Amino acid sequence: MITEIAILNIIPGMEHDFLASFEKAKSIISSMKGYLQHELLKSVEEADKYILIVRWQTPEDHTEGFRKSAAYQQWKMLLHHFYAPFPVVEHYQRTGKAA
């Protein structure tokens, strides 16, 4: 299992529209091969900042399966215009036993 982390800086004033679009977009990502779960967290300190955490079976499920799919084009259409700047997306894995 790997964890995808994306820090999402939303254009100020567009948070409500972003959340409405994310409600539609989450069914896209959750239908992909290798998808396990996701969580969207809102910053307490910055109203326009979120963290998207997605768990995938393999990195390729995200980078090859999702990002190269037709479904990703729908995801982009729904969400990418809200980001400023475009988020850096990184993948992480556990280093040992979970606590």
PASEBA-1860 file (N, C-alpha, C; in nm, 3 decimals):
! residues 99
1> MITEIAIL> 0.084/-0.118/0.000/0.000/0.000/0.000/0.088/0.124/0.000 ~ 0.048/0.225/-0.075/0.116/0.354/-0.072/0.013/0.463/-0.042 ~ 0.064/0.574/0.007/-0.021/0.688/0.039/0.020/0.805/-0.048 ~ -0.077/0.858/-0.120/-0.058/0.978/-0.201/-0.097/1.098/-0.115 ~ -0.012/1.200/-0.113/-0.039/1.323/-0.039/-0.034/1.440/-0.136 ~ -0.139/1.521/-0.137/-0.142/1.641/-0.220/-0.192/1.757/-0.134 ~ -0.111/1.861/-0.126/-0.154/1.982/-0.056/-0.222/2.071/-0.159 ~ -0.348/2.101/-0.134/-0.431/2.174/-0.230/-0.455/2.316/-0.180
9> NIIPGMEH> -0.398/2.413/-0.249/-0.425/2.554/-0.220/-0.532/2.600/-0.318 ~ -0.648/2.632/-0.264/-0.765/2.669/-0.343/-0.767/2.821/-0.361 ~ -0.806/2.865/-0.479/-0.817/3.009/-0.504/-0.912/3.068/-0.398 ~ -0.869/3.170/-0.325/-0.954/3.228/-0.220/-1.093/3.264/-0.273 ~ -1.192/3.230/-0.192/-1.331/3.257/-0.227/-1.398/3.146/-0.305 ~ -1.321/3.044/-0.343/-1.376/2.934/-0.424/-1.389/2.803/-0.345 ~ -1.371/2.811/-0.214/-1.372/2.691/-0.132/-1.505/2.615/-0.142 ~ -1.617/2.688/-0.138/-1.749/2.625/-0.144/-1.767/2.552/-0.277
17> DFLASFEK> -1.730/2.616/-0.388/-1.742/2.554/-0.519/-1.648/2.433/-0.532 ~ -1.528/2.446/-0.476/-1.434/2.334/-0.477/-1.493/2.213/-0.405 ~ -1.549/2.235/-0.286/-1.606/2.123/-0.210/-1.724/2.059/-0.285 ~ -1.805/2.139/-0.350/-1.916/2.085/-0.428/-1.864/2.000/-0.544 ~ -1.761/2.047/-0.611/-1.702/1.971/-0.721/-1.633/1.845/-0.671 ~ -1.569/1.855/-0.554/-1.502/1.737/-0.498/-1.604/1.628/-0.465 ~ -1.723/1.667/-0.422/-1.828/1.568/-0.394/-1.859/1.486/-0.519 ~ -1.857/1.550/-0.636/-1.879/1.478/-0.762/-1.756/1.396/-0.800
25> AKSIISSM> -1.639/1.455/-0.781/-1.514/1.392/-0.826/-1.474/1.271/-0.743 ~ -1.514/1.266/-0.618/-1.469/1.154/-0.535/-1.521/1.020/-0.584 ~ -1.634/1.016/-0.652/-1.682/0.889/-0.706/-1.595/0.842/-0.823 ~ -1.529/0.936/-0.889/-1.438/0.901/-0.998/-1.317/0.827/-0.944 ~ -1.251/0.887/-0.846/-1.128/0.827/-0.794/-1.158/0.695/-0.721 ~ -1.269/0.691/-0.650/-1.300/0.570/-0.572/-1.337/0.452/-0.660 ~ -1.363/0.476/-0.788/-1.397/0.365/-0.878/-1.274/0.306/-0.948 ~ -1.157/0.362/-0.925/-1.037/0.319/-0.997/-0.975/0.193/-0.938
33> KGYLQHEL> -0.915/0.114/-1.027/-0.844/-0.006/-0.984/-0.731/0.033/-0.889 ~ -0.719/-0.039/-0.780/-0.613/-0.014/-0.684/-0.644/0.090/-0.578 ~ -0.755/0.162/-0.595/-0.796/0.261/-0.495/-0.838/0.188/-0.367 ~ -0.794/0.239/-0.253/-0.833/0.181/-0.124/-0.921/0.276/-0.043 ~ -0.878/0.401/-0.029/-0.957/0.499/0.047/-0.898/0.637/0.027 ~ -0.976/0.739/0.064/-0.924/0.875/0.059/-0.981/0.956/0.175 ~ -0.916/1.069/0.198/-0.960/1.161/0.302/-0.922/1.301/0.257 ~ -1.012/1.394/0.271/-0.985/1.534/0.241/-0.990/1.611/0.373
41> LKSVEEAD> -0.879/1.674/0.409/-0.870/1.748/0.533/-0.858/1.897/0.504 ~ -0.928/1.979/0.583/-0.925/2.124/0.569/-0.835/2.183/0.677 ~ -0.750/2.275/0.637/-0.661/2.341/0.731/-0.741/2.423/0.832 ~ -0.699/2.418/0.955/-0.760/2.500/1.059/-0.709/2.644/1.049 ~ -0.583/2.659/1.010/-0.521/2.792/1.005/-0.547/2.869/0.876 ~ -0.562/2.797/0.763/-0.577/2.863/0.634/-0.704/2.813/0.566 ~ -0.802/2.901/0.549/-0.935/2.863/0.499/-0.933/2.803/0.359 ~ -0.832/2.836/0.281/-0.829/2.790/0.142/-0.729/2.676/0.120
49> KYILIVRW> -0.688/2.607/0.225/-0.588/2.501/0.214/-0.645/2.367/0.261 ~ -0.619/2.264/0.181/-0.666/2.129/0.209/-0.552/2.030/0.185 ~ -0.565/1.914/0.245/-0.474/1.803/0.214/-0.560/1.687/0.168 ~ -0.525/1.633/0.053/-0.590/1.514/0.001/-0.497/1.396/0.026 ~ -0.549/1.296/0.094/-0.475/1.173/0.123/-0.550/1.060/0.054 ~ -0.479/0.989/-0.035/-0.540/0.876/-0.106/-0.450/0.756/-0.087 ~ -0.511/0.645/-0.052/-0.436/0.520/-0.037/-0.462/0.432/-0.159 ~ -0.352/0.385/-0.217/-0.355/0.300/-0.336/-0.282/0.169/-0.305
57> QTPEDHTE> -0.316/0.066/-0.378/-0.244/-0.061/-0.362/-0.099/-0.047/-0.407 ~ -0.076/0.019/-0.521/0.060/0.039/-0.573/0.073/0.182/-0.626 ~ 0.197/0.233/-0.637/0.214/0.366/-0.697/0.159/0.370/-0.840 ~ 0.175/0.261/-0.914/0.131/0.256/-1.053/-0.021/0.264/-1.066 ~ -0.093/0.218/-0.965/-0.240/0.233/-0.969/-0.277/0.380/-0.980 ~ -0.197/0.466/-0.918/-0.223/0.609/-0.926/-0.160/0.670/-1.052 ~ -0.029/0.650/-1.069/0.043/0.720/-1.176/0.011/0.668/-1.315 ~ -0.012/0.540/-1.329/-0.041/0.481/-1.460/-0.191/0.459/-1.479
65> GFRKSAAY> -0.253/0.390/-1.382/-0.393/0.355/-1.395/-0.487/0.475/-1.392 ~ -0.474/0.557/-1.290/-0.564/0.672/-1.274/-0.525/0.787/-1.366 ~ -0.401/0.830/-1.357/-0.361/0.950/-1.431/-0.364/0.935/-1.583 ~ -0.360/0.813/-1.632/-0.364/0.792/-1.778/-0.500/0.744/-1.825 ~ -0.600/0.757/-1.740/-0.734/0.709/-1.773/-0.823/0.823/-1.823 ~ -0.931/0.785/-1.889/-1.032/0.884/-1.930/-1.098/0.946/-1.807 ~ -1.109/0.867/-1.701/-1.170/0.918/-1.577/-1.089/1.035/-1.520 ~ -0.957/1.030/-1.537/-0.873/1.139/-1.487/-0.904/1.270/-1.559
73> QQWKMLLH> -0.942/1.262/-1.685/-0.978/1.382/-1.760/-1.102/1.448/-1.698 ~ -1.196/1.366/-1.653/-1.315/1.419/-1.583/-1.274/1.482/-1.451 ~ -1.185/1.414/-1.377/-1.133/1.464/-1.249/-1.070/1.602/-1.270 ~ -0.984/1.613/-1.371/-0.918/1.740/-1.403/-1.020/1.849/-1.433 ~ -1.120/1.816/-1.513/-1.221/1.915/-1.551/-1.297/1.966/-1.428 ~ -1.323/1.878/-1.334/-1.397/1.917/-1.214/-1.313/1.997/-1.115 ~ -1.182/1.967/-1.103/-1.105/2.020/-0.991/-0.986/2.109/-1.023 ~ -0.918/2.087/-1.132/-0.789/2.153/-1.152/-0.796/2.305/-1.161
81> HFYAPFPV> -0.907/2.361/-1.200/-0.917/2.507/-1.210/-0.929/2.577/-1.074 ~ -0.941/2.499/-0.966/-0.948/2.558/-0.832/-0.811/2.580/-0.769 ~ -0.706/2.518/-0.823/-0.574/2.518/-0.758/-0.489/2.637/-0.799 ~ -0.427/2.700/-0.700/-0.329/2.806/-0.725/-0.232/2.812/-0.608 ~ -0.112/2.762/-0.627/-0.054/2.700/-0.746/-0.100/2.555/-0.759 ~ -0.061/2.491/-0.869/-0.095/2.351/-0.889/-0.023/2.269/-0.783 ~ -0.091/2.172/-0.722/-0.031/2.099/-0.610/0.083/2.006/-0.650 ~ 0.175/1.991/-0.557/0.278/1.888/-0.567/0.216/1.762/-0.507
89> VEHYQRTG> 0.227/1.652/-0.579/0.172/1.525/-0.534/0.288/1.430/-0.508 ~ 0.290/1.370/-0.389/0.398/1.279/-0.353/0.339/1.149/-0.301 ~ 0.421/1.044/-0.307/0.378/0.911/-0.261/0.467/0.869/-0.144 ~ 0.404/0.808/-0.044/0.473/0.766/0.077/0.439/0.621/0.108 ~ 0.531/0.556/0.180/0.503/0.421/0.227/0.546/0.410/0.373 ~ 0.490/0.314/0.441/0.524/0.294/0.581/0.669/0.248/0.594 ~ 0.730/0.286/0.704/0.868/0.248/0.730/0.878/0.131/0.826 ~ 0.772/0.100/0.893/0.773/-0.010/0.990/0.630/-0.040/1.031
97> KAA> 0.616/-0.103/1.144/0.485/-0.138/1.195/0.407/-0.012/1.234 ~ 0.278/-0.014/1.209/0.193/0.096/1.253/0.177/0.089/1.403 ~ 0.163/0.204/1.466/0.148/0.210/1.611/0.009/0.165/1.653
END
